[in-house]
């Protein structure tokens, strides 16, 4: 009986890891920073977290808010995030089982990055990530939203670095 309970508990806990549809991107180390970019996000609630995730990539010299001057590199982001919560009967069932039934939470994000130099549009990138995790009723799963945006920011940084749209800013010696 103990083995059955142990196996069931391990299977349940192993299923509680987050799954993402966008693979984790690794960024190359030892490269020069790219020129500073000005980021304008159409979602005011997610603009600051997205800029912070872009800063955390370590690819750009600086991330500024809004649009830049004439020859500055601008990135316009259209962000569409949807959260899916479990239906209310499932929440009640979790309560009835003393929170032993995990609940599915899901963040589906579509992001469209348009890179401009001044008024000239250089390229457009589109990403979609769906993050799903089984959480306990009292666990809000706040890290899911950050994990979702982080994967999109890393994918964008890697693609811009690979395409060499934005030149590298040489370190002064």
Buried (B, 14 or more C-beta within 10 A) or exposed (E): EEEEEEEEEEEEEEEEEBEBEBEEBEEEEEEEBBBBBBBBBEBEEBBEBBBBBBBEBEBBBEBBEEBBEEEBBBBBBBBEBEEEEBEEEBBEBBEEEEEEBBBBBBBBBBBBBBBBBBEEEBEEBEBEBBBBBBBBBEBEBEBBBBBBBBBBBBBBBBBBBEEEBBEBBEEEE
